[in-house]
């Protein structure tokens, strides 16, 4: 998590943590739990949604923009790590 936090902080991405479900089960109901159960380091990241799976879902435009910037920053960090190898 420290690496993810550093990437987001350097890219000036607003972020927050949350906990869904039980930590020992890995993830909050997404595919992340299947990866975590196989000892794969996993971070489940995404945009918070009000009334998910309902006829009208609501998200914040700023949350979506920060997710876009955060995913881009993470991708660029992985590219620069690959170039060093």
Residue, then its C-alpha position, 0 to 999 in steps of 0.5 A: x500500500x505504501x507504494x500505491x500511496x506514494x504514486x498517488x501522492x506524487x501525482x496529486x491524486x485525491x484518494x481515501x481508503x475504505x474497507x469492504x467485507x472481511x479483510x481475511x476474505x480478500x476484497x469487497x465482493x469483486x474479483x480481487x478476493x479470488x486473486x488475494x486468496x491465491x497469495x497475489x498482492x491485490x489492491x481493489x481500487x475504484x470509484x465509490x457508487x451510491x446505489x450500485x446495481x440500482x436503476x439509478x447509480x450516482x457517482x461524483x465527477x471528481x471521484x471519476x476524474x481522480x480515478x482516471x488520474x490515479x490509474x494513469x499514474x499507476x500505469x506510468x509508474x509500472x512502465x518506468x519500473x519495467x524500463x529499469x529492468 
